[in-house]
């Protein structure tokens, strides 16, 4: 039987808890064609505006677009911005039952002004305030109930005062007791408050600040300093165009080069990395595989202006540029494939390995002129690796599904637009599922 080596095929739906600083991002787009007569500043003629959840909210959006279930814990102000933020997340199917309003607190709002794909100004409306003790205790009491169904915890710290030392300590300790991985995107110079988390994920600048060093110092020295202080299992330092450096508790180091095509805007890239890292760890992928996936996700995010929600479809396309083995699925690994094919038209083609390769190739070429997406279903119970690898190499083939005992359920799961089969080395269109099942 062909081994599923592609990491993408192993991704399943997981439940992530995102706790941290939630804010609202407004993007104001327009053109700059003149200087103001009132002052030596540009005049931005506004074309349109967009409002999105920011901070920890952007982590939630990325997790949702990648197919995860998400519960959010945080605070908003008792204001219109807080109402908008909660509604935006709820409309995306996030659980916002634990996004609490705090009296006299204003929801953070960041307005980015963009002209011709360039950010010209950012205006922040925010006030950093500590978490009220009453609200802190209320949230801590909810942890036991919330963590019952959680696969991984993402802590998204933007330094706005919500993540108190007591809140973090209670959450991390309880998670460790329940063996739930905790992944932290930290802020500030005191990383000790994240002690005993599973993975700490600062960027390079944050790492040097926390280690009380400058960027002229050695990153190895910074990593040792942080690992000694925090006792985390892994320290993942994101380094923008230089990729990711991973440091483990046993002082081993690995570097993962960036796979970036074009850098347009790094806004929100850290949130994207945090989301992908959570999904990978929740699916029990190795930390090395997780780092590679994070690199690819980050490369997609920074190729766009503003915060970018990465979907499984976009991620799959980029991943296939590096590894065609990610085309291969079996019936127990269909979650990611189903998300990619959602609301898309595609054809299912059933073939046997005894079909001549030249005839298969002709059939695929013919079908590619009719439909954009082709899913190959291999009818053999135990196809040879070489045969599957050959099919994977065809650019026209989007994905390959291996034989399973319940074909009807498979077709119901992925809902093809049309169904075809190779009969006597000819491409034949079938009218329904029953006809397809009877054909072998």
PETAGI-V419310 format. One record per pair of residues at least 12 apart in sequence whose C-alpha atoms are under 6 Angstrom apart, sorted by the first residue. I is the first residue (numbers start at 1). GAP is how many residues later the second one is. D is the distance in Angstrom with one decimal. If there is no record, write none. Layout:
BEGIN
i->I gap->GAP d->D
i->I gap->GAP d->D
END
This chain:
BEGIN
i->1 gap->381 d->5.0
i->2 gap->383 d->5.5
i->6 gap->319 d->4.9
i->6 gap->320 d->4.1
i->8 gap->318 d->5.5
i->9 gap->320 d->5.6
i->9 gap->324 d->5.8
i->10 gap->323 d->5.8
i->11 gap->325 d->5.9
i->12 gap->323 d->5.5
i->13 gap->55 d->5.4
i->14 gap->54 d->5.2
i->15 gap->53 d->6.0
i->15 gap->54 d->4.6
i->15 gap->55 d->5.7
i->15 gap->135 d->5.3
i->15 gap->136 d->5.4
i->16 gap->54 d->5.0
i->16 gap->134 d->5.8
i->16 gap->135 d->5.9
i->16 gap->136 d->5.2
i->16 gap->137 d->5.9
i->17 gap->53 d->5.9
i->17 gap->54 d->4.9
i->17 gap->55 d->6.0
i->17 gap->136 d->4.8
i->17 gap->137 d->6.0
i->18 gap->54 d->4.9
i->18 gap->136 d->4.8
i->19 gap->53 d->5.9
i->19 gap->54 d->4.6
i->19 gap->55 d->5.8
i->19 gap->136 d->5.1
i->20 gap->36 d->5.7
i->20 gap->54 d->5.5
i->20 gap->135 d->5.7
i->20 gap->136 d->4.6
i->20 gap->137 d->5.3
i->21 gap->35 d->5.5
i->21 gap->136 d->6.0
i->21 gap->137 d->5.8
i->22 gap->33 d->5.3
i->22 gap->34 d->4.9
i->22 gap->35 d->5.3
i->23 gap->31 d->4.9
i->23 gap->32 d->5.6
i->23 gap->85 d->4.8
i->23 gap->86 d->6.0
i->24 gap->29 d->4.8
i->24 gap->30 d->4.9
i->24 gap->85 d->4.8
i->25 gap->26 d->5.7
i->25 gap->27 d->5.1
i->25 gap->28 d->5.8
i->25 gap->29 d->5.1
i->25 gap->84 d->5.9
i->25 gap->85 d->5.0
i->26 gap->24 d->5.7
i->26 gap->25 d->4.4
i->26 gap->85 d->4.6
i->27 gap->22 d->5.5
i->27 gap->23 d->5.0
i->27 gap->84 d->5.8
i->27 gap->85 d->4.9
i->28 gap->21 d->4.5
i->28 gap->85 d->4.8
i->29 gap->17 d->5.7
i->29 gap->18 d->5.7
i->29 gap->19 d->5.4
i->29 gap->20 d->6.0
i->29 gap->85 d->4.9
i->30 gap->14 d->5.9
i->30 gap->15 d->5.2
i->30 gap->16 d->4.1
i->30 gap->17 d->4.8
i->30 gap->85 d->5.1
i->31 gap->13 d->5.6
i->31 gap->14 d->5.3
i->31 gap->84 d->5.0
i->32 gap->12 d->4.9
i->53 gap->32 d->5.9
i->56 gap->100 d->5.4
i->59 gap->212 d->5.0
i->59 gap->216 d->5.7
i->62 gap->247 d->5.0
i->62 gap->248 d->6.0
i->63 gap->212 d->5.4
i->65 gap->246 d->4.9
i->66 gap->245 d->5.1
i->66 gap->246 d->5.1
i->70 gap->24 d->5.3
i->71 gap->24 d->4.6
i->72 gap->24 d->5.6
i->73 gap->25 d->4.9
i->73 gap->26 d->5.2
i->74 gap->25 d->4.8
i->75 gap->24 d->5.1
i->75 gap->25 d->4.6
i->75 gap->26 d->5.5
i->76 gap->25 d->4.9
i->76 gap->31 d->5.1
i->77 gap->24 d->5.2
i->77 gap->25 d->5.5
i->77 gap->28 d->4.8
i->77 gap->29 d->4.4
i->77 gap->30 d->4.5
i->78 gap->23 d->5.4
i->81 gap->26 d->6.0
i->82 gap->25 d->5.6
i->108 gap->17 d->5.8
i->108 gap->18 d->4.5
i->109 gap->15 d->5.9
i->109 gap->16 d->5.0
i->110 gap->13 d->5.8
i->110 gap->14 d->4.5
i->111 gap->12 d->5.1
i->128 gap->32 d->4.9
i->128 gap->33 d->5.9
i->129 gap->32 d->5.3
i->130 gap->31 d->4.5
i->130 gap->32 d->6.0
i->131 gap->31 d->5.0
i->151 gap->131 d->5.6
i->152 gap->28 d->5.7
i->152 gap->29 d->5.2
i->152 gap->130 d->5.7
i->153 gap->29 d->4.8
i->154 gap->29 d->5.0
i->154 gap->30 d->6.0
i->155 gap->29 d->4.7
i->156 gap->29 d->5.1
i->157 gap->28 d->6.0
i->157 gap->29 d->5.3
i->157 gap->30 d->5.7
i->158 gap->29 d->5.9
i->159 gap->28 d->5.8
i->165 gap->28 d->5.9
i->181 gap->17 d->5.6
i->182 gap->15 d->5.3
i->182 gap->16 d->5.1
i->183 gap->15 d->5.9
i->183 gap->16 d->4.8
i->184 gap->16 d->4.9
i->184 gap->17 d->5.9
i->185 gap->16 d->5.0
i->185 gap->17 d->5.8
i->186 gap->16 d->5.8
i->189 gap->20 d->5.7
i->189 gap->21 d->4.1
i->192 gap->37 d->5.9
i->192 gap->38 d->5.2
i->195 gap->35 d->4.2
i->195 gap->36 d->5.8
i->196 gap->35 d->5.3
i->196 gap->36 d->4.8
i->197 gap->35 d->5.2
i->198 gap->34 d->5.4
i->198 gap->35 d->5.1
i->199 gap->34 d->6.0
i->199 gap->35 d->4.8
i->199 gap->36 d->5.8
i->200 gap->35 d->4.9
i->201 gap->35 d->4.7
i->201 gap->36 d->5.7
i->202 gap->35 d->5.3
i->203 gap->34 d->5.2
i->203 gap->35 d->4.6
i->204 gap->33 d->5.9
i->204 gap->35 d->5.5
i->211 gap->14 d->5.8
i->233 gap->15 d->5.9
i->233 gap->16 d->5.0
i->234 gap->13 d->5.7
i->234 gap->14 d->4.5
i->234 gap->15 d->6.0
i->235 gap->12 d->5.0
i->241 gap->17 d->5.9
i->242 gap->15 d->6.0
i->242 gap->16 d->5.7
i->243 gap->13 d->5.7
i->243 gap->14 d->4.5
i->243 gap->15 d->3.9
i->244 gap->12 d->5.1
i->258 gap->37 d->5.9
i->259 gap->40 d->5.9
i->260 gap->39 d->4.6
i->262 gap->41 d->5.5
i->263 gap->39 d->5.4
i->263 gap->40 d->5.2
i->264 gap->38 d->5.8
i->264 gap->39 d->5.1
i->264 gap->40 d->5.8
i->265 gap->37 d->5.1
i->265 gap->40 d->5.2
i->266 gap->36 d->4.9
i->267 gap->39 d->5.5
i->267 gap->40 d->5.6
i->268 gap->39 d->4.8
i->269 gap->29 d->5.5
i->269 gap->32 d->5.6
i->273 gap->21 d->5.0
i->273 gap->25 d->5.9
i->276 gap->18 d->5.7
i->277 gap->13 d->5.8
i->312 gap->28 d->5.8
i->313 gap->27 d->4.5
i->327 gap->72 d->4.5
i->327 gap->73 d->5.7
i->328 gap->72 d->4.8
i->329 gap->72 d->4.8
i->330 gap->71 d->5.4
i->330 gap->72 d->4.9
i->338 gap->76 d->5.8
i->345 gap->72 d->5.6
i->346 gap->27 d->4.7
i->346 gap->28 d->5.8
i->346 gap->70 d->5.6
i->346 gap->71 d->5.5
i->347 gap->27 d->5.1
i->347 gap->69 d->5.5
i->347 gap->70 d->5.7
i->347 gap->71 d->4.8
i->347 gap->72 d->5.8
i->348 gap->27 d->4.9
i->348 gap->28 d->5.9
i->348 gap->68 d->6.0
i->348 gap->71 d->4.9
i->349 gap->27 d->4.9
i->349 gap->28 d->5.8
i->349 gap->71 d->4.7
i->349 gap->72 d->5.3
i->350 gap->27 d->4.7
i->350 gap->28 d->5.9
i->350 gap->71 d->4.5
i->351 gap->27 d->5.3
i->351 gap->28 d->5.8
i->351 gap->71 d->5.5
i->352 gap->26 d->6.0
i->352 gap->27 d->5.3
i->352 gap->28 d->5.8
i->359 gap->66 d->5.8
i->363 gap->64 d->5.8
i->373 gap->25 d->5.9
i->374 gap->23 d->5.2
i->374 gap->24 d->5.4
i->375 gap->23 d->5.8
i->375 gap->24 d->5.0
i->375 gap->25 d->5.7
i->376 gap->24 d->4.7
i->377 gap->23 d->6.0
i->377 gap->24 d->4.9
i->378 gap->24 d->5.3
i->378 gap->25 d->5.7
i->379 gap->24 d->5.5
i->381 gap->22 d->5.5
END
